[in-house]
Amino acid sequence: MRVFLVVASAMLSLPLVWAQAPGRAAAADEKKESEPGIPVSSALVKTKCAGCHRDDGQGNLTRISWERTTPEGWQQIIKRMVRLNGVSLTPVEARDIVKSLSETHGLAPEEAKPVAWYWEKRQLESETLPNDTLRDACAACHPIAQPNSWRRSKAEWDLLANMHRGYFPVVEFTSFRRPFRPGGGGGGGRGAAAAAAPAPAAPDKEPFETALEHFTKSNALATPEWAQWQATRRPAKLAGRWGVSAYMPGKGKFIGETVIEAAGPDEFTAKTTLTSLKTGEKVTRTSKGVIYTGYAWRGSATSGTNKEREVMAFSRDQMSAEGRWFWGGYNEFGYDVTLKRLGDGPVVLTTDTFSLPIGAKGATLKLYGEGLPTGLTAADIDLGTGVTVTSISAPSATGLTLKVDVAANAVIGLRDVLVKRTTLPGALAIYKTVDYIKTPDSAIARLGGNTHPKGYYQFEAIGYSNGLDGKPNTADDVSLGPVTAKWSVEEFASHYGDDDKEFVGSMGAEGLFTPSIEGPNEKRKFGTNNYGDIWVVATYSPAGAAKPLVSKTYFIVTVPQYMRWDQPEVAQ
């Protein structure tokens, strides 16, 4: 499995000083379009881009009018045009172009959601791929989320393949085509019978041809989702109070409030306060954000000494949002956040716990929200069949403390929390036993501290119930939330005298791995760097269990990422 680390590079505020050189995109005309394009409405885009991208007289610019993507996708393209084609832009012009193209040539919310992790800079262990051919043709070099962030005409997908051949010729031999040697490609020693054997048939299609067929069908330029979004979208009216529920690996749940104020067309400022449900720690943040394509929030924030990024998607009705706020040398730290608009009725934001065991008596469960009704009784709280609220204490408009009994025959699974007619879906898991714990199969950290930042890794052990079928690792397994595990490291023995675990870094009691410093280490054999691979071991002993539960992660601690690829954020 791959660990994809999507890394940020410089913002558009960098000076852009090259002179524009018109006429560089003549190749765009070599493949005539057979599909209707999306006209470019921005005068600035036409002024800056039409020198290379020809106007067809109907408002379409070659290449541009047959592509749609995220704000980050358009920023990648702009920076490529600056570097390779000599486009001259001020930072303000660059931002305005990204904003305009995202408005008219963006993605619908449903199109952007499957690749949201890519722009939220999550460390995804592996992707779900349609087939192994796409893994070979595309995901050998980058996450499949990169092409899945685009919608193009058939001609544009073909031109994209040609662009890869031009900029990265090696792909023709490493990814795009299958090695094929008639007769098996053997030499001496095969024998007469083997030599006379018929040559295997050539493959019907090369990997790049299969990939192009896939994307032409699945990621077409014209889609029902985009047409419907264009019809229903409305100006972003986000000013007001928002309840926040957040989760940070290793830190647990947070609850708080964000106040958003309008600062210009599709531009906003925000002030956020968060409180840790685990420790009571208070966090304050101030941020600025831009809304792209009517729903996509891209923001920058300050929290103490942290400079953070914000990537969120607001719902169609502008009543909620989901995303990630993140920071760190490799964006490895962050909150998973959900925002809900306040002031239009009762809102339930979160619970203080993830799960309750079958047979529990008088268990405490806290609910957090806003505008909760007064005079609630136990009958007003519904946690599903077999889970009974026996009493309510400390009721207020922002929270309730419940006493809960879980019947011995309660059904295992996720439960919705209902407070009268206000629902928090899938908020509480009911389980019989913690059957296994899970950590990533593989993970990565990076050395640093001299000239490059450290790349930390926060481990968590998540408890699971086998679910109704009683079998582990099946579709009905139930996540029970993080468990308090003991953390240790073991050597991953790959050669004689392997001693990586002594040098790669240290594991904290809360699962935070701190990598060692980069650079040669005179204490190591041959003075090598502190890189290496180890096992990270989580051990958890559930109450009453005969033996502890164990999960192991293959963990690579490698050198800094010296080359930062063009994966910037888009924000104020």
NUPATI-151016 format. One record per residue (C-alpha): residue number from 1; residue in one letter; x, y, z. Coordinates in steps of 0.5 Angstrom, whole numbers, plus 500, padded with zeros to 3 digits. Layout:
N
- NUM A X Y Z .
...
This chain:
572
- 1 M 500 500 500 .
- 2 R 502 507 499 .
- 3 V 502 513 503 .
- 4 F 501 519 500 .
- 5 L 503 525 503 .
- 6 V 500 531 499 .
- 7 V 505 537 500 .
- 8 A 504 545 500 .
- 9 S 508 549 496 .
- 10 A 509 557 495 .
- 11 M 503 561 495 .
- 12 L 501 565 489 .
- 13 S 504 571 493 .
- 14 L 511 570 490 .
- 15 P 513 575 485 .
- 16 L 511 573 478 .
- 17 V 516 577 474 .
- 18 W 517 573 467 .
- 19 A 514 577 461 .
- 20 Q 508 574 457 .
- 21 A 510 570 450 .
- 22 P 504 569 446 .
- 23 G 503 564 441 .
- 24 R 506 558 445 .
- 25 A 500 554 445 .
- 26 A 499 553 438 .
- 27 A 499 545 439 .
- 28 A 492 546 442 .
- 29 D 489 547 435 .
- 30 E 492 541 433 .
- 31 K 486 537 436 .
- 32 K 479 539 434 .
- 33 E 474 539 439 .
- 34 S 468 536 438 .
- 35 E 464 538 444 .
- 36 P 461 544 446 .
- 37 G 466 548 450 .
- 38 I 465 553 457 .
- 39 P 465 560 455 .
- 40 V 470 564 459 .
- 41 S 467 570 461 .
- 42 S 473 574 465 .
- 43 A 476 580 461 .
- 44 L 482 579 465 .
- 45 V 483 571 463 .
- 46 K 482 573 456 .
- 47 T 487 579 456 .
- 48 K 492 574 460 .
- 49 C 491 568 456 .
- 50 A 488 569 449 .
- 51 G 495 570 447 .
- 52 C 496 563 447 .
- 53 H 489 560 448 .
- 54 R 486 562 441 .
- 55 D 479 565 442 .
- 56 D 474 561 437 .
- 57 G 469 567 437 .
- 58 Q 464 564 441 .
- 59 G 467 566 448 .
- 60 N 471 559 448 .
- 61 L 479 559 449 .
- 62 T 482 553 446 .
- 63 R 484 548 452 .
- 64 I 481 552 458 .
- 65 S 474 552 455 .
- 66 W 474 544 455 .
- 67 E 477 543 462 .
- 68 R 474 544 469 .
- 69 T 477 543 476 .
- 70 T 478 545 483 .
- 71 P 481 552 485 .
- 72 E 488 548 487 .
- 73 G 488 545 480 .
- 74 W 487 552 477 .
- 75 Q 493 555 481 .
- 76 Q 497 549 479 .
- 77 I 496 551 471 .
- 78 I 497 558 473 .
- 79 K 504 557 476 .
- 80 R 506 552 470 .
- 81 M 504 557 465 .
- 82 V 508 562 469 .
- 83 R 514 558 469 .
- 84 L 514 554 462 .
- 85 N 510 559 458 .
- 86 G 513 566 461 .
- 87 V 506 569 463 .
- 88 S 507 575 467 .
- 89 L 502 576 473 .
- 90 T 501 580 479 .
- 91 P 499 576 485 .
- 92 V 492 580 485 .
- 93 E 491 578 478 .
- 94 A 493 571 479 .
- 95 R 488 570 485 .
- 96 D 483 573 481 .
- 97 I 484 568 475 .
- 98 V 483 563 480 .
- 99 K 477 565 482 .
- 100 S 474 567 476 .
- 101 L 476 560 473 .
- 102 S 473 556 479 .
- 103 E 467 560 478 .
- 104 T 465 558 471 .
- 105 H 470 552 470 .
- 106 G 470 549 477 .
- 107 L 467 542 480 .
- 108 A 460 541 483 .
- 109 P 460 539 490 .
- 110 E 459 532 488 .
- 111 E 464 532 484 .
- 112 A 469 535 489 .
- 113 K 467 530 495 .
- 114 P 471 524 493 .
- 115 V 478 528 492 .
- 116 A 477 532 498 .
- 117 W 482 528 502 .
- 118 Y 487 531 497 .
- 119 W 486 538 498 .
- 120 E 485 537 505 .
- 121 K 492 534 505 .
- 122 R 490 528 509 .
- 123 Q 495 522 509 .
- 124 L 491 517 506 .
- 125 E 494 510 506 .
- 126 S 492 508 500 .
- 127 E 486 509 495 .
- 128 T 481 505 492 .
- 129 L 482 504 484 .
- 130 P 478 502 479 .
- 131 N 483 497 476 .
- 132 D 490 495 477 .
- 133 T 491 498 470 .
- 134 L 490 505 472 .
- 135 R 495 504 478 .
- 136 D 500 502 473 .
- 137 A 498 508 468 .
- 138 C 497 513 473 .
- 139 A 498 512 480 .
- 140 A 505 509 479 .
- 141 C 507 517 480 .
- 142 H 501 521 483 .
- 143 P 495 519 487 .
- 144 I 489 518 482 .
- 145 A 486 524 486 .
- 146 Q 490 528 481 .
- 147 P 486 526 475 .
- 148 N 480 525 479 .
- 149 S 480 533 480 .
- 150 W 479 534 473 .
- 151 R 473 534 468 .
- 152 R 475 534 461 .
- 153 S 473 533 454 .
- 154 K 475 527 450 .
- 155 A 480 531 446 .
- 156 E 483 534 452 .
- 157 W 484 527 456 .
- 158 D 488 525 450 .
- 159 L 492 532 450 .
- 160 L 494 531 457 .
- 161 A 497 524 455 .
- 162 N 501 527 450 .
- 163 M 503 533 455 .
- 164 H 506 527 460 .
- 165 R 510 524 454 .
- 166 G 513 531 453 .
- 167 Y 514 533 460 .
- 168 F 516 526 463 .
- 169 P 518 522 457 .
- 170 V 520 516 461 .
- 171 V 513 515 463 .
- 172 E 512 512 456 .
- 173 F 516 506 458 .
- 174 T 515 506 466 .
- 175 S 507 507 466 .
- 176 F 504 508 459 .
- 177 R 506 501 455 .
- 178 R 507 494 457 .
- 179 P 513 491 456 .
- 180 F 512 486 450 .
- 181 R 517 481 448 .
- 182 P 515 476 442 .
- 183 G 517 469 444 .
- 184 G 518 471 452 .
- 185 G 524 475 450 .
- 186 G 529 469 452 .
- 187 G 536 468 450 .
- 188 G 540 462 450 .
- 189 G 538 456 454 .
- 190 R 531 456 452 .
- 191 G 531 449 448 .
- 192 A 528 448 441 .
- 193 A 521 446 444 .
- 194 A 521 453 447 .
- 195 A 524 456 442 .
- 196 A 518 454 437 .
- 197 A 513 455 442 .
- 198 P 508 461 439 .
- 199 A 509 468 441 .
- 200 P 504 470 446 .
- 201 A 499 475 443 .
- 202 A 500 482 444 .
- 203 P 495 486 449 .
- 204 D 489 489 446 .
- 205 K 490 496 449 .
- 206 E 496 499 453 .
- 207 P 495 502 460 .
- 208 F 495 509 458 .
- 209 E 489 507 453 .
- 210 T 485 504 458 .
- 211 A 486 510 463 .
- 212 L 484 515 457 .
- 213 E 478 511 456 .
- 214 H 476 510 463 .
- 215 F 477 518 464 .
- 216 T 473 520 458 .
- 217 K 467 516 461 .
- 218 S 468 518 468 .
- 219 N 470 525 468 .
- 220 A 467 528 462 .
- 221 L 467 535 461 .
- 222 A 459 536 461 .
- 223 T 456 532 467 .
- 224 P 449 532 470 .
- 225 E 452 534 477 .
- 226 W 455 540 474 .
- 227 A 449 542 470 .
- 228 Q 445 542 476 .
- 229 W 450 545 481 .
- 230 Q 450 551 476 .
- 231 A 442 552 476 .
- 232 T 442 551 484 .
- 233 R 448 555 486 .
- 234 R 447 561 490 .
- 235 P 451 567 493 .
- 236 A 455 565 499 .
- 237 K 451 568 505 .
- 238 L 455 565 511 .
- 239 A 456 571 516 .
- 240 G 453 569 523 .
- 241 R 455 564 528 .
- 242 W 457 557 527 .
- 243 G 457 551 532 .
- 244 V 464 547 531 .
- 245 S 465 540 533 .
- 246 A 472 538 532 .
- 247 Y 477 532 532 .
- 248 M 484 532 533 .
- 249 P 488 525 533 .
- 250 G 491 524 539 .
- 251 K 488 530 542 .
- 252 G 480 527 542 .
- 253 K 474 531 541 .
- 254 F 473 539 541 .
- 255 I 467 543 541 .
- 256 G 466 551 540 .
- 257 E 464 556 536 .
- 258 T 466 560 530 .
- 259 V 463 567 528 .
- 260 I 464 569 521 .
- 261 E 463 576 518 .
- 262 A 463 578 511 .
- 263 A 469 582 508 .
- 264 G 468 583 501 .
- 265 P 465 579 495 .
- 266 D 466 571 497 .
- 267 E 471 573 502 .
- 268 F 470 572 510 .
- 269 T 473 573 516 .
- 270 A 472 568 522 .
- 271 K 474 568 530 .
- 272 T 473 561 533 .
- 273 T 474 558 540 .
- 274 L 475 551 541 .
- 275 T 475 547 548 .
- 276 S 478 540 549 .
- 277 L 473 535 552 .
- 278 K 479 531 554 .
- 279 T 483 536 558 .
- 280 G 479 543 558 .
- 281 E 484 546 554 .
- 282 K 482 553 550 .
- 283 V 484 554 543 .
- 284 T 483 561 539 .
- 285 R 483 562 532 .
- 286 T 483 568 527 .
- 287 S 482 566 520 .
- 288 K 481 569 513 .
- 289 G 477 565 507 .
- 290 V 475 565 500 .
- 291 I 469 561 497 .
- 292 Y 470 558 491 .
- 293 T 465 556 486 .
- 294 G 459 557 491 .
- 295 Y 461 552 496 .
- 296 A 469 551 497 .
- 297 W 472 555 503 .
- 298 R 480 556 502 .
- 299 G 482 560 508 .
- 300 S 489 561 512 .
- 301 A 489 562 520 .
- 302 T 493 564 526 .
- 303 S 492 560 532 .
- 304 G 498 562 537 .
- 305 T 504 561 534 .
- 306 N 501 556 529 .
- 307 K 500 558 521 .
- 308 E 494 554 519 .
- 309 R 490 552 513 .
- 310 E 483 551 512 .
- 311 V 479 547 507 .
- 312 M 472 546 507 .
- 313 A 466 545 503 .
- 314 F 459 548 505 .
- 315 S 453 544 504 .
- 316 R 448 546 499 .
- 317 D 443 550 504 .
- 318 Q 449 553 507 .
- 319 M 447 550 514 .
- 320 S 453 546 515 .
- 321 A 460 545 513 .
- 322 E 466 539 513 .
- 323 G 473 539 512 .
- 324 R 480 540 515 .
- 325 W 484 545 519 .
- 326 F 491 543 518 .
- 327 W 499 545 520 .
- 328 G 506 542 520 .
- 329 G 512 542 516 .
- 330 Y 508 536 512 .
- 331 N 501 538 514 .
- 332 E 501 532 519 .
- 333 F 497 536 524 .
- 334 G 490 538 524 .
- 335 Y 482 538 526 .
- 336 D 477 534 522 .
- 337 V 471 539 523 .
- 338 T 464 540 522 .
- 339 L 460 547 522 .
- 340 K 453 547 523 .
- 341 R 449 554 523 .
- 342 L 446 557 530 .
- 343 G 440 561 531 .
- 344 D 435 557 527 .
- 345 G 433 552 532 .
- 346 P 436 547 536 .
- 347 V 443 544 534 .
- 348 V 446 537 537 .
- 349 L 454 538 535 .
- 350 T 457 532 539 .
- 351 T 457 527 544 .
- 352 D 463 526 549 .
- 353 T 464 519 548 .
- 354 F 464 514 542 .
- 355 S 461 508 544 .
- 356 L 458 504 550 .
- 357 P 458 497 552 .
- 358 I 452 492 552 .
- 359 G 449 491 559 .
- 360 A 452 498 561 .
- 361 K 448 501 567 .
- 362 G 448 508 569 .
- 363 A 453 510 564 .
- 364 T 454 517 563 .
- 365 L 453 520 556 .
- 366 K 454 528 555 .
- 367 L 451 531 549 .
- 368 Y 453 538 546 .
- 369 G 449 543 542 .
- 370 E 446 550 542 .
- 371 G 439 552 543 .
- 372 L 437 546 546 .
- 373 P 430 546 549 .
- 374 T 428 547 556 .
- 375 G 424 542 560 .
- 376 L 427 536 556 .
- 377 T 425 529 559 .
- 378 A 428 522 558 .
- 379 A 422 521 554 .
- 380 D 425 526 549 .
- 381 I 432 523 548 .
- 382 D 432 517 543 .
- 383 L 438 513 542 .
- 384 G 435 507 539 .
- 385 T 432 500 541 .
- 386 G 435 497 547 .
- 387 V 438 504 550 .
- 388 T 434 507 555 .
- 389 V 435 514 558 .
- 390 T 434 514 565 .
- 391 S 435 521 567 .
- 392 I 437 528 565 .
- 393 S 442 532 569 .
- 394 A 445 539 568 .
- 395 P 440 541 563 .
- 396 S 442 548 559 .
- 397 A 441 550 552 .
- 398 T 448 548 550 .
- 399 G 449 541 553 .
- 400 L 445 535 557 .
- 401 T 448 530 562 .
- 402 L 445 523 561 .
- 403 K 444 517 565 .
- 404 V 444 511 560 .
- 405 D 442 503 561 .
- 406 V 444 499 555 .
- 407 A 440 492 555 .
- 408 A 443 486 554 .
- 409 N 440 484 548 .
- 410 A 441 491 545 .
- 411 V 443 490 537 .
- 412 I 450 492 536 .
- 413 G 452 498 531 .
- 414 L 452 505 530 .
- 415 R 446 509 533 .
- 416 D 443 516 532 .
- 417 V 442 521 537 .
- 418 L 435 524 537 .
- 419 V 433 530 542 .
- 420 K 426 531 540 .
- 421 R 426 532 532 .
- 422 T 434 534 532 .
- 423 T 438 529 530 .
- 424 L 446 527 530 .
- 425 P 447 521 525 .
- 426 G 451 515 527 .
- 427 A 454 519 533 .
- 428 L 454 513 538 .
- 429 A 456 506 537 .
- 430 I 453 500 541 .
- 431 Y 458 494 542 .
- 432 K 459 487 546 .
- 433 T 466 487 546 .
- 434 V 472 490 543 .
- 435 D 474 485 538 .
- 436 Y 480 488 535 .
- 437 I 484 494 535 .
- 438 K 487 497 528 .
- 439 T 493 502 526 .
- 440 P 495 504 519 .
- 441 D 498 498 516 .
- 442 S 504 503 514 .
- 443 A 506 510 515 .
- 444 I 511 515 514 .
- 445 A 515 520 518 .
- 446 R 521 525 515 .
- 447 L 527 527 519 .
- 448 G 528 534 520 .
- 449 G 531 539 525 .
- 450 N 537 542 521 .
- 451 T 535 545 515 .
- 452 H 528 542 514 .
- 453 P 522 541 518 .
- 454 K 521 535 522 .
- 455 G 515 530 519 .
- 456 Y 511 528 525 .
- 457 Y 506 522 525 .
- 458 Q 501 521 530 .
- 459 F 499 514 531 .
- 460 E 492 512 534 .
- 461 A 489 505 536 .
- 462 I 482 505 534 .
- 463 G 477 499 537 .
- 464 Y 473 495 533 .
- 465 S 467 490 534 .
- 466 N 466 485 529 .
- 467 G 459 487 528 .
- 468 L 453 482 527 .
- 469 D 456 477 523 .
- 470 G 462 476 528 .
- 471 K 467 476 523 .
- 472 P 473 481 523 .
- 473 N 475 486 517 .
- 474 T 468 485 514 .
- 475 A 463 491 512 .
- 476 D 459 490 518 .
- 477 D 465 492 523 .
- 478 V 463 498 528 .
- 479 S 468 503 529 .
- 480 L 468 504 537 .
- 481 G 473 510 537 .
- 482 P 480 511 540 .
- 483 V 483 506 545 .
- 484 T 488 508 550 .
- 485 A 494 503 548 .
- 486 K 501 503 550 .
- 487 W 506 504 544 .
- 488 S 512 501 543 .
- 489 V 517 500 537 .
- 490 E 520 494 534 .
- 491 E 526 493 529 .
- 492 F 524 491 522 .
- 493 A 529 486 521 .
- 494 S 531 487 514 .
- 495 H 539 486 514 .
- 496 Y 544 483 519 .
- 497 G 545 488 525 .
- 498 D 539 492 523 .
- 499 D 539 497 528 .
- 500 D 534 503 526 .
- 501 K 530 503 532 .
- 502 E 536 506 536 .
- 503 F 536 512 531 .
- 504 V 530 514 527 .
- 505 G 526 517 533 .
- 506 S 522 517 539 .
- 507 M 515 514 541 .
- 508 G 511 518 546 .
- 509 A 506 515 551 .
- 510 E 500 518 547 .
- 511 G 502 515 540 .
- 512 L 506 521 537 .
- 513 F 512 519 534 .
- 514 T 518 525 533 .
- 515 P 523 523 528 .
- 516 S 531 524 529 .
- 517 I 535 530 526 .
- 518 E 537 529 519 .
- 519 G 544 529 516 .
- 520 P 550 524 517 .
- 521 N 550 521 524 .
- 522 E 557 519 526 .
- 523 K 554 514 531 .
- 524 R 551 510 526 .
- 525 K 555 505 521 .
- 526 F 558 508 515 .
- 527 G 556 515 518 .
- 528 T 549 514 515 .
- 529 N 543 518 516 .
- 530 N 538 517 521 .
- 531 Y 533 514 516 .
- 532 G 530 506 517 .
- 533 D 524 502 518 .
- 534 I 521 499 524 .
- 535 W 515 496 527 .
- 536 V 510 501 531 .
- 537 V 506 496 536 .
- 538 A 500 498 539 .
- 539 T 498 494 545 .
- 540 Y 491 495 549 .
- 541 S 488 490 554 .
- 542 P 480 491 554 .
- 543 A 477 490 561 .
- 544 G 476 482 562 .
- 545 A 480 480 556 .
- 546 A 484 474 557 .
- 547 K 490 477 553 .
- 548 P 491 484 550 .
- 549 L 490 486 543 .
- 550 V 495 488 539 .
- 551 S 496 492 532 .
- 552 K 503 493 528 .
- 553 T 504 498 523 .
- 554 Y 510 498 518 .
- 555 F 513 505 519 .
- 556 I 518 508 515 .
- 557 V 522 514 517 .
- 558 T 526 517 511 .
- 559 V 529 523 509 .
- 560 P 526 530 508 .
- 561 Q 522 532 502 .
- 562 Y 527 536 498 .
- 563 M 523 537 492 .
- 564 R 516 540 494 .
- 565 W 511 539 488 .
- 566 D 506 544 486 .
- 567 Q 501 543 490 .
- 568 P 499 549 493 .
- 569 E 493 552 497 .
- 570 V 488 557 495 .
- 571 A 486 562 500 .
- 572 Q 487 569 502 .
